[in-house]
Structures are given as structure tokens and as C-alpha cells.
Amino acid sequence: MLPSHWLTPGVSAAAAILGFFAVLAWRIQEGRSAVTLRKIVIPPLGMATGFCMFIAPSFRVPWLWAAASFLLGAILLAYPLIKTSRLTLVGDTVMVHRSNSFFAVLIALGIIRILAHTYLDRVMSLQQTAGLFFILAFGMILRWRTSMFFEYHRVTSAA
């Protein structure tokens, strides 16, 4: 376990930036392979295990904050991801086709996250901030992947 003095907002921001670029590289690589139902469904299911963090009291936030965070992710922040990625049928394979603005949207979301994190670190604990951002990201991913699930069925049933 890391000493608590390592968990400063600066270290947290640096980790977020590194994580962001890792996700960007992963998204580029993932876009080159076929889309399957498994690849659509597994990420939110795997991510759901992160709710175990709320077993620790230091991560807990009021229910209203959690609901607001989830809805912000699901309603507002998922929308650009949904609009900038489309599934297309190439032969017998379903591929994701991203608009040119998809990565601009990811970068904008990353910047918003870092700025919000910087502010929220001043008004709540690092663990609570992490919990809220996890809930926000889960809402965003859940809605985006649900949209992809229905689009996958639409694309494959039209073939």
C-alpha cells in the first residue's frame, strides 16, 4: 500500500492523465477489430465490480450526489460518445465507425474531468471524489454501451 502522502491532488491528476492516454490508445486499437456482443457487454459488467469501493466508508457519498453524478454521466456526457460512434456492417463483420470528432470528444471529456477533479479535491476527500467520478463514468459507459447493444442488434438484423 502506498503511503498517504503519495495521494496528493498532483499525483492524482498525473495518474488521471496517464490513464486517459492509456484509454485513448486502447480505443484506437479496439477500433481496428470487429465488434461483438461480448465486447459491448463485458466492459460495464467488469466496471460494476468497482462499486465494491463503497464498502470502505471513506469512499461513501450522499445518495443525492451519487444520483446526480450517475445522471450527469448517463444523460449529458454519454451523448457525445453515442453521436460520434456508429456500428457498420463490413461484409459479415460489425465494425465501429467513429466520426473524426470522436477523439476530440474524448479529449474534451478528459479535460473536463481534470478541471472538475481539481476543484472537487478542495471540497471533499480524494476518496469521495474518486467515488463520484467512478459513478459518473459508470453512468456514461452504461448508456453508451446500451446504445451500442441496440445498434448492434439493428445492424445485424438488417443483414
ROKOL-522022 format. One line per 3 residues: number of its first residue (from 1); their letters; for each residue x, y, z of N, C-alpha, C, O, CB. Coordinates in steps of 0.1 Angstrom, whole numbers. Glycine has a CB too. Layout:
REM ROKOL-522022
NUM> a> X,Y,Z,X,Y,Z,X,Y,Z,X,Y,Z,X,Y,Z; ...
REM end
This chain:
REM ROKOL-522022
1> mlp> 8,-12,0,0,0,0,9,12,0,19,13,7,-10,0,12; 5,22,-8,13,35,-9,10,43,4,0,43,10,9,43,-21; 21,50,8,19,60,19,9,70,16,8,74,4,33,66,24
4> shw> 2,76,26,-9,85,23,-4,98,17,-11,105,9,-17,88,35; 9,102,19,14,114,13,16,113,-2,18,124,-8,27,118,20; 15,101,-7,16,100,-22,3,103,-29,3,106,-41,20,85,-26
7> ltp> -8,103,-21,-21,105,-27,-25,120,-27,-35,124,-22,-32,97,-19; -16,128,-33,-19,142,-34,-27,145,-46,-27,137,-55,-6,151,-33; -33,157,-47,-41,160,-60,-32,160,-72,-36,157,-83,-47,174,-58
10> gvs> -19,164,-70,-10,164,-82,-7,150,-87,-7,148,-99,3,171,-78; -5,141,-78,-3,127,-82,-15,121,-88,-15,114,-98,1,118,-69; -27,125,-82,-40,120,-87,-42,126,-102,-46,118,-110,-51,125,-78
13> aaa> -39,138,-104,-40,144,-118,-31,137,-127,-34,135,-139,-38,159,-117; -18,135,-123,-9,128,-132,-13,114,-135,-12,110,-147,5,128,-125; -18,107,-126,-24,94,-128,-35,94,-138,-37,85,-146,-27,87,-115
16> ail> -44,104,-136,-56,106,-145,-51,108,-159,-57,103,-168,-65,117,-140; -41,117,-161,-36,120,-174,-30,107,-181,-33,104,-192,-26,131,-174; -22,100,-173,-16,88,-178,-27,77,-182,-27,71,-192,-6,81,-168
19> gff> -37,76,-173,-48,67,-176,-56,71,-188,-60,63,-195,-57,67,-163; -58,84,-189,-65,90,-201,-58,86,-214,-65,81,-223,-66,105,-200; -45,87,-215,-38,84,-227,-38,69,-229,-38,64,-241,-23,89,-226
22> avl> -37,61,-218,-38,46,-220,-52,43,-226,-53,34,-234,-36,39,-206; -63,49,-221,-76,46,-227,-77,51,-241,-83,44,-249,-87,54,-218; -71,62,-244,-71,67,-258,-64,57,-267,-69,53,-278,-64,81,-259
25> awr> -52,52,-263,-45,42,-271,-53,29,-272,-54,23,-283,-31,38,-265; -60,25,-262,-68,13,-262,-80,15,-271,-84,6,-279,-73,10,-248; -86,27,-271,-97,29,-280,-93,29,-295,-101,24,-303,-104,43,-277
28> iqe> -81,34,-298,-76,33,-312,-74,19,-316,-79,15,-327,-63,41,-313; -68,11,-307,-66,-3,-310,-79,-11,-312,-80,-19,-321,-57,-10,-300; -88,-8,-302,-101,-15,-303,-109,-12,-315,-117,-21,-320,-109,-12,-290
31> grs> -107,-1,-321,-115,3,-333,-110,-5,-345,-117,-4,-355,-113,18,-335; -99,-12,-344,-94,-19,-356,-100,-34,-356,-97,-41,-366,-79,-19,-356; -106,-38,-346,-111,-51,-345,-127,-52,-346,-133,-42,-343,-106,-58,-332
34> avt> -132,-63,-349,-146,-65,-350,-153,-63,-337,-148,-66,-326,-150,-79,-356; -166,-58,-338,-174,-56,-326,-183,-68,-324,-189,-73,-334,-183,-43,-327; -183,-73,-312,-192,-85,-309,-200,-81,-297,-197,-71,-290,-183,-98,-306
37> lrk> -211,-88,-295,-219,-85,-283,-211,-86,-270,-213,-78,-261,-231,-95,-282; -202,-96,-270,-194,-97,-258,-185,-85,-255,-184,-80,-244,-185,-110,-260; -180,-79,-266,-171,-67,-264,-180,-55,-260,-174,-45,-254,-164,-64,-277
40> ivi> -193,-55,-263,-201,-44,-259,-206,-46,-244,-206,-36,-237,-214,-44,-268; -209,-58,-240,-215,-60,-227,-205,-62,-216,-207,-57,-205,-223,-73,-228; -193,-67,-219,-183,-70,-208,-178,-58,-201,-177,-58,-189,-172,-78,-214
43> ppl> -175,-47,-208,-169,-35,-200,-178,-30,-189,-173,-28,-178,-166,-24,-210; -191,-27,-191,-199,-23,-180,-200,-33,-169,-201,-30,-157,-213,-19,-185; -201,-46,-173,-202,-56,-162,-189,-57,-154,-189,-58,-142,-205,-70,-169
46> gma> -178,-56,-161,-165,-56,-154,-163,-44,-145,-158,-44,-134,-153,-57,-163; -168,-33,-150,-167,-20,-143,-176,-20,-131,-172,-13,-121,-170,-8,-152; -187,-27,-131,-196,-27,-120,-189,-32,-107,-194,-29,-96,-208,-36,-123
49> tgf> -179,-40,-109,-172,-45,-97,-166,-34,-89,-163,-35,-77,-161,-56,-101; -163,-23,-95,-158,-11,-89,-166,-5,-78,-162,2,-69,-155,0,-99; -179,-9,-78,-188,-4,-67,-184,-10,-54,-189,-5,-43,-203,-8,-70
52> cmf> -176,-20,-54,-171,-25,-41,-163,-15,-33,-161,-16,-21,-162,-38,-44; -158,-5,-40,-150,6,-33,-159,12,-22,-153,17,-12,-145,16,-42; -172,12,-24,-181,19,-14,-183,11,-1,-190,15,8,-194,22,-21
55> iap> -177,-1,-1,-176,-9,12,-168,-1,22,-172,0,34,-170,-23,10; -158,6,17,-149,14,26,-156,27,29,-160,34,20,-135,17,20; -159,31,42,-166,43,45,-160,56,39,-167,65,36,-167,44,60
58> sfr> -147,56,37,-141,68,32,-145,72,17,-143,83,13,-126,67,32; -150,62,10,-155,64,-4,-169,68,-5,-174,73,-15,-152,52,-12; -177,67,6,-191,69,6,-195,84,4,-188,93,10,-198,64,18
61> vpw> -205,86,-4,-210,100,-6,-225,99,-4,-231,89,-4,-207,105,-21; -232,111,-2,-246,111,-1,-253,106,-13,-248,107,-24,-251,126,2; -265,99,-11,-272,93,-23,-275,103,-33,-275,100,-45,-285,87,-18
64> lwa> -279,116,-30,-282,126,-39,-270,129,-48,-272,131,-60,-287,139,-32; -258,130,-42,-246,132,-50,-244,121,-60,-240,123,-71,-234,134,-41; -245,109,-55,-243,97,-64,-253,97,-75,-249,94,-87,-244,84,-55
67> aas> -266,100,-72,-276,100,-83,-273,111,-93,-274,109,-105,-290,102,-77; -269,123,-88,-266,134,-97,-254,130,-106,-254,133,-118,-263,147,-89; -244,124,-100,-232,120,-108,-235,110,-118,-231,111,-130,-221,115,-98
70> fll> -243,100,-115,-247,90,-124,-255,96,-136,-253,93,-148,-256,79,-117; -265,105,-133,-273,111,-143,-265,120,-152,-268,121,-164,-285,118,-136; -256,127,-146,-247,136,-154,-240,128,-164,-239,132,-176,-238,144,-145
73> gai> -234,117,-160,-227,108,-169,-236,102,-180,-233,102,-192,-220,97,-162; -248,97,-175,-257,90,-184,-264,99,-194,-266,95,-206,-267,82,-176; -268,111,-190,-275,119,-198,-267,129,-206,-268,130,-218,-285,127,-190
76> lla> -258,136,-199,-250,147,-206,-237,142,-213,-235,145,-224,-247,157,-196; -229,134,-205,-216,131,-211,-216,119,-220,-207,117,-228,-207,128,-199; -226,110,-219,-227,99,-228,-231,103,-242,-228,97,-252,-236,88,-223
79> ypl> -239,113,-243,-245,118,-256,-234,120,-267,-236,115,-278,-252,131,-253; -223,128,-264,-213,129,-275,-207,116,-279,-204,115,-291,-203,139,-270; -205,107,-270,-199,94,-274,-208,86,-283,-204,80,-292,-196,86,-261
82> ikt> -221,87,-279,-231,79,-288,-232,85,-301,-232,78,-311,-245,80,-281; -232,99,-302,-233,105,-315,-221,104,-324,-221,106,-336,-236,120,-313; -209,102,-318,-197,101,-326,-192,87,-329,-181,85,-335,-186,109,-319
85> srl> -200,77,-325,-196,63,-329,-208,56,-334,-219,56,-328,-190,56,-316; -206,49,-346,-216,42,-352,-211,28,-356,-199,26,-359,-221,49,-365; -220,18,-356,-217,5,-360,-221,3,-374,-232,7,-378,-224,-6,-350
88> tlv> -212,-3,-382,-215,-6,-396,-211,-20,-399,-203,-26,-392,-207,4,-405; -218,-25,-409,-216,-39,-413,-206,-39,-425,-209,-33,-435,-229,-46,-417; -195,-46,-423,-185,-47,-434,-184,-62,-437,-177,-69,-430,-171,-41,-429
91> gdt> -190,-66,-448,-191,-80,-451,-200,-87,-441,-212,-83,-439,-177,-86,-452; -194,-96,-434,-202,-103,-423,-197,-98,-409,-202,-103,-399,-199,-118,-423; -189,-88,-409,-183,-83,-396,-189,-69,-393,-191,-60,-401,-168,-82,-398
94> vmv> -192,-67,-380,-197,-55,-375,-184,-47,-370,-177,-52,-362,-207,-56,-363; -183,-35,-375,-171,-26,-371,-177,-13,-365,-188,-9,-369,-162,-24,-383; -169,-7,-357,-173,6,-352,-167,16,-361,-155,16,-364,-168,8,-337
97> hrs> -175,26,-365,-170,37,-373,-172,49,-365,-183,54,-361,-178,38,-387; -161,55,-362,-161,68,-354,-159,80,-363,-152,80,-372,-150,67,-343; -167,90,-359,-165,102,-367,-151,109,-363,-145,105,-353,-177,112,-364
100> nsf> -147,118,-371,-135,125,-368,-134,132,-355,-124,134,-349,-131,135,-380; -146,135,-350,-147,143,-337,-147,134,-325,-147,139,-314,-159,152,-337; -147,120,-327,-147,111,-315,-136,114,-306,-138,115,-294,-147,97,-320
103> fav> -124,115,-311,-112,116,-302,-112,130,-296,-107,133,-285,-99,113,-309; -117,140,-303,-118,154,-298,-128,154,-286,-126,160,-276,-123,164,-309; -139,146,-287,-148,144,-276,-142,138,-264,-143,142,-253,-161,136,-281
106> lia> -134,127,-266,-127,121,-255,-117,130,-249,-116,130,-236,-119,108,-261; -110,138,-256,-100,148,-251,-108,158,-243,-104,162,-232,-92,155,-262; -119,163,-248,-127,173,-241,-132,167,-228,-132,174,-217,-139,178,-249
109> lgi> -137,155,-228,-142,148,-216,-130,147,-206,-132,148,-194,-148,135,-219; -118,144,-210,-107,142,-202,-103,156,-195,-100,156,-183,-95,137,-209; -104,166,-203,-101,180,-197,-111,184,-187,-108,189,-176,-100,190,-209
112> iri> -124,181,-190,-135,184,-181,-132,177,-168,-134,182,-157,-149,181,-187; -129,164,-169,-126,156,-157,-115,161,-149,-116,162,-136,-123,141,-161; -104,165,-155,-92,170,-147,-96,183,-140,-92,185,-129,-80,172,-157
115> lah> -103,192,-147,-107,205,-141,-116,203,-130,-115,209,-119,-113,214,-152; -126,194,-132,-136,192,-121,-129,185,-109,-132,188,-98,-147,183,-126; -120,176,-112,-113,169,-102,-105,179,-93,-104,178,-81,-103,158,-108
118> tyl> -98,188,-100,-90,198,-93,-99,206,-83,-95,209,-72,-83,207,-103; -111,210,-88,-120,218,-79,-125,209,-68,-125,213,-56,-131,224,-87; -130,197,-71,-137,189,-61,-127,184,-51,-131,181,-39,-143,177,-68
121> drv> -114,183,-54,-104,178,-44,-103,188,-33,-99,185,-22,-90,177,-51; -108,201,-35,-107,211,-25,-119,210,-15,-118,215,-4,-106,225,-31; -130,204,-20,-142,204,-12,-146,191,-6,-155,190,2,-153,210,-20
124> msl> -140,180,-10,-142,167,-5,-130,159,-5,-120,163,-11,-154,160,-12; -130,147,1,-118,139,2,-115,133,-12,-124,132,-20,-120,128,12; -103,129,-13,-98,123,-26,-106,110,-28,-109,107,-40,-83,119,-25
127> qqt> -109,102,-18,-117,90,-20,-131,93,-24,-136,86,-33,-117,82,-7; -137,103,-19,-151,107,-23,-151,112,-37,-160,108,-45,-157,117,-13; -141,119,-41,-140,124,-55,-139,112,-64,-145,112,-74,-128,134,-56
130> agl> -130,103,-60,-128,91,-69,-141,83,-70,-145,79,-81,-117,82,-63; -149,82,-59,-162,75,-59,-172,82,-69,-178,75,-76,-167,74,-45; -172,95,-68,-182,103,-76,-178,102,-91,-187,100,-99,-182,117,-72
133> ffi> -165,102,-94,-161,101,-108,-163,87,-113,-166,85,-125,-146,105,-109; -162,77,-104,-165,63,-109,-179,62,-112,-183,56,-123,-161,53,-97; -188,67,-104,-202,67,-107,-206,74,-119,-214,69,-127,-211,73,-95
136> laf> -200,86,-122,-202,93,-134,-198,85,-146,-205,84,-156,-194,107,-133; -186,80,-145,-181,72,-157,-189,59,-159,-191,55,-170,-166,67,-154; -194,53,-148,-203,41,-150,-216,45,-157,-220,38,-166,-206,35,-136
139> gmi> -222,56,-153,-234,61,-160,-231,64,-175,-239,60,-183,-239,74,-153; -220,70,-178,-216,73,-191,-214,60,-199,-220,58,-210,-204,81,-192; -206,51,-194,-203,38,-201,-216,30,-203,-218,24,-213,-192,30,-194
142> lrw> -224,29,-192,-236,21,-193,-245,25,-204,-251,17,-211,-243,21,-179; -248,38,-205,-257,44,-215,-251,42,-229,-258,38,-238,-260,58,-213; -238,45,-230,-231,43,-243,-232,29,-248,-235,26,-260,-217,48,-243
145> rts> -228,20,-240,-228,5,-243,-242,0,-245,-244,-9,-254,-221,-3,-233; -252,5,-238,-266,1,-240,-270,5,-254,-277,-2,-262,-275,7,-230; -267,18,-258,-270,23,-271,-263,14,-282,-269,11,-292,-265,37,-273
148> mff> -250,10,-280,-243,2,-289,-250,-12,-290,-250,-18,-301,-228,1,-285; -254,-17,-279,-261,-30,-279,-273,-30,-288,-275,-39,-296,-265,-34,-264; -282,-20,-287,-294,-19,-295,-290,-17,-310,-296,-22,-319,-303,-8,-290
151> eyh> -279,-8,-312,-275,-6,-326,-269,-19,-332,-271,-21,-344,-265,5,-326; -262,-26,-324,-257,-39,-329,-268,-48,-334,-267,-54,-345,-248,-46,-318; -278,-49,-326,-290,-57,-330,-297,-52,-342,-301,-60,-351,-300,-58,-319
154> rvt> -297,-39,-344,-303,-33,-355,-295,-36,-368,-300,-39,-378,-305,-18,-353; -282,-34,-367,-273,-36,-378,-273,-51,-382,-273,-54,-394,-259,-32,-375; -272,-60,-373,-271,-74,-376,-285,-80,-381,-285,-89,-389,-267,-82,-364
157> saa> -296,-75,-376,-309,-80,-381,-312,-74,-395,-320,-80,-402,-320,-76,-371; -306,-63,-399,-309,-57,-412,-301,-65,-423,-305,-64,-434,-305,-43,-412; -291,-73,-419,-283,-80,-428,-289,-92,-434,-283,-99,-442,-270,-84,-422
REM end
